C-alpha cells in the first residue's frame, strides 16, 4: 500500500489529471475543500481539474502515515 500512496500523491503534485482520475473507482467520492462531494470519475475530473487550472502547482510532504492492513 505504501507505494500506492506515494504514487497517488506524486500524480497529484505533478497534476497528472488522467492518472489521478484513473486511480479512483467508478463510484468513488472525493471531498475537496468547501466543494460538494464529487461523485464518480467525471465529477472528480471536473472538480479537481478545475482547481488545478487555477493554481500554478502544489506539493505534499508526507510527514506521518498510519497503515492498518490493506
FISE-258185 format. One record per atom (N, C-alpha, C, O, CB): residue in three letters; x negated, y, z negated; atom name. Coordinates in pm, whole numbers, plus 32768, in hexadecimal, padded with zeros to 4 digits. Glycine has a CB too. Example, Ala and Ser with C-alpha at 12.3 -4.5 7.8 and 13.67 -1.06 7.14 Angstrom:
REC:code:xx:yy:zz:site
REC:ALA:7AD9:7DC7:7CF4:N
REC:ALA:7B32:7E3E:7CF4:CA
REC:ALA:7AD8:7EB6:7CF4:C
REC:ALA:7A70:7EB4:7CB2:O
REC:ALA:7B95:7E41:7C77:CB
REC:SER:7AFB:7F1F:7D3C:N
REC:SER:7AA9:7F96:7D36:CA
REC:SER:7AF6:8003:7CED:C
REC:SER:7AC3:8072:7CDC:O
REC:SER:7A80:7FC4:7DC4:CB
***
This chain:
REC:code:xx:yy:zz:site
REC:UNK:7FAE:7F88:8000:N
REC:UNK:8000:8000:8000:CA
REC:UNK:7FAA:807D:8000:C
REC:UNK:7FD2:80E3:8039:O
REC:UNK:805D:8000:7F88:CB
REC:UNK:7F37:807B:7FC3:N
REC:UNK:7EE3:80F2:7FBA:CA
REC:UNK:7EC2:812B:8043:C
REC:UNK:7ECA:81A5:8056:O
REC:UNK:7E62:80D1:7F70:CB
REC:UNK:7E9E:80D6:80A1:N
REC:UNK:7E7C:8107:8125:CA
REC:UNK:7EF4:814B:8167:C
REC:UNK:7EE5:81AF:81AC:O
REC:UNK:7E49:8095:817D:CB
REC:UNK:7F6C:8114:8152:N
REC:UNK:7FE4:814D:818D:CA
REC:UNK:7FFA:81DB:8159:C
REC:UNK:801A:8235:81A6:O
REC:UNK:805F:80F5:816F:CB
REC:UNK:7FEA:81ED:80DA:N
REC:UNK:7FFF:8271:809E:CA
REC:UNK:7F9A:82D5:80D6:C
REC:UNK:7FBE:8345:80FA:O
REC:UNK:7FF4:8269:8004:CB
REC:UNK:7F1D:82AD:80DC:N
REC:UNK:7EB5:8307:8112:CA
REC:UNK:7ECF:8327:81A4:C
REC:UNK:7EBE:8399:81CF:O
REC:UNK:7E2B:82C8:8101:CB
REC:UNK:7EF9:82C3:81F2:N
REC:UNK:7F17:82DA:8280:CA
REC:UNK:7F92:8333:8290:C
REC:UNK:7F97:8387:82EA:O
REC:UNK:7F2C:8253:82C7:CB
REC:UNK:7FF5:8320:823A:N
REC:UNK:806E:8371:823D:CA
REC:UNK:804A:8405:822B:C
REC:UNK:8073:845A:827A:O
REC:UNK:80D2:8344:81CE:CB
REC:UNK:7FFD:8422:81C4:N
REC:UNK:7FD9:84AE:81AB:CA
REC:UNK:7F75:84E2:8211:C
REC:UNK:7F70:855B:8229:O
REC:UNK:7F9F:84BD:811F:CB
REC:UNK:7F25:848B:824D:N
REC:UNK:7ECD:84B7:82BB:CA
REC:UNK:7F22:84E5:8332:C
REC:UNK:7F01:8549:8372:O
REC:UNK:7E6C:8444:82E6:CB
REC:UNK:7F8E:849C:834F:N
REC:UNK:7FE8:84C6:83BB:CA
REC:UNK:802A:854B:8399:C
REC:UNK:8037:85A1:83F0:O
REC:UNK:8053:845B:83D4:CB
REC:UNK:8053:855C:831C:N
REC:UNK:8091:85DA:82F1:CA
REC:UNK:802D:864C:8300:C
REC:UNK:804C:86B3:833D:O
REC:UNK:80C3:85D1:825E:CB
REC:UNK:7FB6:863B:82CA:N
REC:UNK:7F53:86A7:82CB:CA
REC:UNK:7F24:86CB:8358:C
REC:UNK:7F00:873E:8372:O
REC:UNK:7EDC:8680:8276:CB
REC:UNK:7F24:866A:83B2:N
REC:UNK:7EFF:8683:843E:CA
REC:UNK:7F7A:86AF:848F:C
REC:UNK:7F6F:86D0:8505:O
REC:UNK:7EC0:8606:847D:CB
REC:UNK:7FEE:86B0:844D:N
REC:UNK:806D:86D6:848B:CA
REC:UNK:8087:8684:850B:C
REC:UNK:80AD:86BA:8573:O
REC:UNK:806E:876C:84AB:CB
REC:UNK:806F:8601:84FF:N
REC:UNK:808D:85A4:856D:CA
REC:UNK:811F:8577:855C:C
REC:UNK:813B:8512:851C:O
REC:UNK:8029:8527:856C:CB
REC:UNK:8179:85C2:8596:N
REC:UNK:8207:85AF:857E:CA
REC:UNK:8239:8526:85AB:C
REC:UNK:8283:84E5:8562:O
REC:UNK:8254:861B:85C4:CB
REC:UNK:8212:84FA:8622:N
REC:UNK:8241:8478:8652:CA
REC:UNK:8215:8407:85F6:C
REC:UNK:8265:83B1:85D2:O
REC:UNK:820E:845E:86E0:CB
REC:UNK:8196:8407:85CF:N
REC:UNK:8164:839F:8575:CA
REC:UNK:81A9:83A7:84ED:C
REC:UNK:81CA:8340:84B3:O
REC:UNK:80CC:83AC:8564:CB
REC:UNK:81BE:8420:84BB:N
REC:UNK:8201:8433:843B:CA
REC:UNK:828E:83FB:843F:C
REC:UNK:82B6:83B0:83E6:O
REC:UNK:8203:84C7:8416:CB
REC:UNK:82D9:841E:84A5:N
REC:UNK:8364:83F0:84B0:CA
REC:UNK:8369:8358:84BB:C
REC:UNK:83BF:8319:847E:O
REC:UNK:83A9:8430:852A:CB
REC:UNK:830F:831D:8507:N
REC:UNK:8311:828C:851A:CA
REC:UNK:82F2:823F:849A:C
REC:UNK:830F:81C7:8493:O
REC:UNK:82AE:8267:8585:CB
REC:UNK:82B8:827E:8437:N
REC:UNK:829D:823B:83B8:CA
REC:UNK:831D:8226:8366:C
REC:UNK:831B:81E0:8301:O
REC:UNK:8239:828D:8366:CB
REC:UNK:838B:8261:8391:N
REC:UNK:840A:8259:8348:CA
REC:UNK:8468:81F4:838A:C
REC:UNK:8463:81DF:8403:O
REC:UNK:844D:82E3:8341:CB
REC:UNK:84BC:81B8:8339:N
REC:UNK:8523:815F:8370:CA
REC:UNK:8591:81B4:83B0:C
REC:UNK:8599:822D:8398:O
REC:UNK:855D:8103:8300:CB
REC:UNK:85E4:8174:83FF:N
REC:UNK:8650:81BB:8443:CA
REC:UNK:86B1:81FC:83E1:C
REC:UNK:86F0:8260:8402:O
REC:UNK:869A:815C:849E:CB
REC:UNK:86BE:81C2:8369:N
REC:UNK:871D:81F7:8307:CA
REC:UNK:86D8:8244:8295:C
REC:UNK:8713:8258:822B:O
REC:UNK:876F:8186:82CE:CB
REC:UNK:865C:826E:82AB:N
REC:UNK:8612:82B7:8244:CA
REC:UNK:8654:833D:8227:C
REC:UNK:8696:8378:827D:O
REC:UNK:857F:82CC:8270:CB
REC:UNK:8641:836C:81AC:N
REC:UNK:8671:83EF:8183:CA
REC:UNK:85F9:843A:814A:C
REC:UNK:85B7:840A:80EE:O
REC:UNK:86E7:83E5:811A:CB
REC:UNK:85DD:84B1:817F:N
REC:UNK:856E:8502:8151:CA
REC:UNK:85A5:8583:8117:C
REC:UNK:85ED:85CD:815A:O
REC:UNK:8509:851E:81C5:CB
REC:UNK:8583:859D:809B:N
REC:UNK:85A8:861C:805B:CA
REC:UNK:852D:8675:805B:C
REC:UNK:84C1:864D:802F:O
REC:UNK:85DE:8606:7FC9:CB
REC:UNK:853E:86ED:808E:N
REC:UNK:84CC:8747:8099:CA
REC:UNK:84F6:87D4:8074:C
REC:UNK:8551:880D:80B0:O
REC:UNK:8492:8744:8128:CB
REC:UNK:84B3:880B:8011:N
REC:UNK:84CA:8894:7FE6:CA
REC:UNK:855C:88A9:7FC2:C
REC:UNK:8598:8852:7F82:O
REC:UNK:84A0:88F6:8055:CB
REC:UNK:8596:8918:7FE8:N
REC:UNK:8623:8935:7FC7:CA
REC:UNK:8682:8908:8035:C
REC:UNK:86FA:8926:802F:O
REC:UNK:8635:89CA:7FAE:CB
REC:UNK:8650:88C2:8097:N
REC:UNK:86A4:8896:8106:CA
REC:UNK:86FD:8822:80DD:C
REC:UNK:86DB:87D7:8080:O
REC:UNK:864C:886E:817E:CB
REC:UNK:876E:8811:8120:N
REC:UNK:87BE:8799:8108:CA
REC:UNK:876D:871F:8132:C
REC:UNK:8715:872A:8187:O
REC:UNK:8846:879F:8154:CB
REC:UNK:8789:86AC:80F9:N
REC:UNK:873E:8633:8120:CA
REC:UNK:874A:8619:81B7:C
REC:UNK:87B5:8625:81F1:O
REC:UNK:8771:85B8:80D1:CB
REC:UNK:86DA:85F4:81F4:N
REC:UNK:86D7:85CD:8281:CA
REC:UNK:86EE:8537:8286:C
REC:UNK:86A2:84EA:824B:O
REC:UNK:864F:85F7:82C7:CB
REC:UNK:8756:850C:82CD:N
REC:UNK:877C:847F:82D1:CA
REC:UNK:8760:8447:835C:C
REC:UNK:8797:8476:83C0:O
REC:UNK:8811:846D:82AC:CB
REC:UNK:8709:83E3:8362:N
REC:UNK:86E8:83A5:83E1:CA
REC:UNK:8677:83EE:8428:C
REC:UNK:8656:8460:8409:O
REC:UNK:8761:83A1:843A:CB
REC:UNK:863D:83A9:8488:N
REC:UNK:85C6:83DC:84CC:CA
REC:UNK:85DD:845F:8516:C
REC:UNK:8586:84B6:8518:O
REC:UNK:8594:8376:852D:CB
REC:UNK:8652:846F:8554:N
REC:UNK:866C:84EB:859E:CA
REC:UNK:866F:8564:8542:C
REC:UNK:8635:85CC:8562:O
REC:UNK:86EF:84E1:85EB:CB
REC:UNK:86B3:8557:84D1:N
REC:UNK:86B9:85C7:8472:CA
REC:UNK:8631:85DF:8431:C
REC:UNK:860B:8652:8419:O
REC:UNK:8723:85AE:8407:CB
REC:UNK:85E8:8573:8414:N
REC:UNK:8562:8582:83DB:CA
REC:UNK:8509:85CE:843C:C
REC:UNK:84C1:862A:8415:O
REC:UNK:8523:84F7:83B9:CB
REC:UNK:850E:85A7:84BC:N
REC:UNK:84BE:85EB:8523:CA
REC:UNK:84E2:867F:852A:C
REC:UNK:8489:86D4:8530:O
REC:UNK:84D4:85A8:85AD:CB
REC:UNK:8563:869E:8529:N
REC:UNK:858E:872A:8534:CA
REC:UNK:8566:877B:84B9:C
REC:UNK:8534:87EB:84C6:O
REC:UNK:8626:8731:8548:CB
REC:UNK:857B:8743:8442:N
REC:UNK:855F:878C:83C7:CA
REC:UNK:84C9:87A2:83B4:C
REC:UNK:849C:8813:83A1:O
REC:UNK:8597:8742:834E:CB
REC:UNK:847C:8736:83BA:N
REC:UNK:83EB:8741:83A4:CA
REC:UNK:83A9:8789:8418:C
REC:UNK:8353:87DE:8404:O
REC:UNK:83AC:86B5:8390:CB
REC:UNK:83D1:8767:8492:N
REC:UNK:8398:87A9:8508:CA
REC:UNK:83B1:883F:8506:C
REC:UNK:8359:888D:8529:O
REC:UNK:83D0:876D:8587:CB
REC:UNK:842B:8867:84DD:N
REC:UNK:844A:88F5:84D4:CA
REC:UNK:83F2:893C:846F:C
REC:UNK:83C5:89AD:8487:O
REC:UNK:84DB:8908:84B0:CB
REC:UNK:83DA:88FB:83FF:N
REC:UNK:8382:8936:8399:CA
REC:UNK:82F4:8940:83CE:C
REC:UNK:82B4:89A8:83C0:O
REC:UNK:8385:88E3:8318:CB
REC:UNK:82C3:88D5:8409:N
REC:UNK:8239:88D6:843B:CA
REC:UNK:8223:8941:84A6:C
REC:UNK:81B5:8976:84B3:O
REC:UNK:8216:884E:8473:CB
REC:UNK:828B:8960:84F3:N
REC:UNK:827E:89C9:8559:CA
REC:UNK:8269:8A53:851B:C
REC:UNK:8236:8AAE:855C:O
REC:UNK:82F9:89CB:85B2:CB
REC:UNK:8292:8A62:849D:N
REC:UNK:8288:8AE6:845A:CA
REC:UNK:8205:8AFA:840F:C
REC:UNK:81E8:8B69:83E4:O
REC:UNK:82FC:8AF6:83FA:CB
REC:UNK:81B6:8A91:83FF:N
REC:UNK:813C:8A9D:83AE:CA
REC:UNK:80C1:8A81:8403:C
REC:UNK:80CB:8A44:846E:O
REC:UNK:8140:8A3E:8336:CB
REC:UNK:804E:8AAE:83D4:N
REC:UNK:7FD2:8A99:841C:CA
REC:UNK:7F8C:8A16:83F9:C
REC:UNK:7F2E:89EE:843E:O
REC:UNK:7F75:8B0A:8403:CB
REC:UNK:7FB7:89D5:838F:N
REC:UNK:7F7A:8958:8364:CA
REC:UNK:7F9A:893E:82D2:C
REC:UNK:7FD4:8993:828D:O
REC:UNK:7EE2:895B:8379:CB
REC:UNK:7F76:88CA:82A5:N
REC:UNK:7F8A:88A6:8219:CA
REC:UNK:7F28:8838:81F3:C
REC:UNK:7EED:87F7:8248:O
REC:UNK:801B:8879:81FF:CB
REC:UNK:7F18:8826:8170:N
REC:UNK:7EBA:87C1:813F:CA
REC:UNK:7EEC:878C:80BA:C
REC:UNK:7F19:87D7:8064:O
REC:UNK:7E2A:87FC:8131:CB
REC:UNK:7EE4:870A:80AA:N
REC:UNK:7F05:86C9:802C:CA
REC:UNK:7E86:868A:7FF3:C
REC:UNK:7E39:864C:803B:O
REC:UNK:7F74:865E:803F:CB
REC:UNK:7E72:869B:7F74:N
REC:UNK:7E06:8658:7F2C:CA
REC:UNK:7E47:85FB:7EC6:C
REC:UNK:7E87:8629:7E67:O
REC:UNK:7DA4:86C1:7EE6:CB
REC:UNK:7E37:857B:7ED9:N
REC:UNK:7E70:851B:7E7C:CA
REC:UNK:7E16:8517:7E01:C
REC:UNK:7DA2:84F0:7E0A:O
REC:UNK:7E7E:848C:7EBC:CB
REC:UNK:7E4C:8540:7D91:N
REC:UNK:7DFF:8549:7D15:CA
REC:UNK:7E17:84CD:7CC0:C
REC:UNK:7DB8:848C:7C93:O
REC:UNK:7E25:85C8:7CC7:CB
REC:UNK:7E93:84AD:7CAA:N
REC:UNK:7EB8:8436:7C5E:CA
REC:UNK:7F24:83EB:7CAB:C
REC:UNK:7F7D:8427:7CE7:O
REC:UNK:7EE9:845B:7BCE:CB
REC:UNK:7F19:836A:7CA8:N
REC:UNK:7F7F:8318:7CEC:CA
REC:UNK:7F94:829D:7C96:C
REC:UNK:7F35:8260:7C64:O
REC:UNK:7F53:82F1:7D7F:CB
REC:UNK:8010:8279:7C86:N
REC:UNK:8033:8203:7C38:CA
REC:UNK:807B:81A2:7C94:C
REC:UNK:80D9:81C9:7CDA:O
REC:UNK:808A:8228:7BBC:CB
REC:UNK:8053:8126:7C94:N
REC:UNK:8091:80C0:7CE5:CA
REC:UNK:80C2:804F:7C8D:C
REC:UNK:8083:802C:7C29:O
REC:UNK:8032:808C:7D4F:CB
REC:UNK:8132:8016:7CB5:N
REC:UNK:816B:7FA6:7C6A:CA
REC:UNK:819F:7F42:7CD0:C
REC:UNK:8210:7F4F:7CFE:O
REC:UNK:81DD:7FD5:7C07:CB
REC:UNK:8151:7EE0:7CF4:N
REC:UNK:817A:7E7D:7D57:CA
REC:UNK:8180:7EB7:7DE2:C
REC:UNK:813A:7F17:7E02:O
REC:UNK:8200:7E43:7D33:CB
REC:UNK:81D4:7E7A:7E35:N
REC:UNK:81E1:7EA7:7EC0:CA
REC:UNK:8244:7F18:7ECB:C
REC:UNK:825B:7F4B:7F39:O
REC:UNK:820C:7E34:7F1B:CB
***
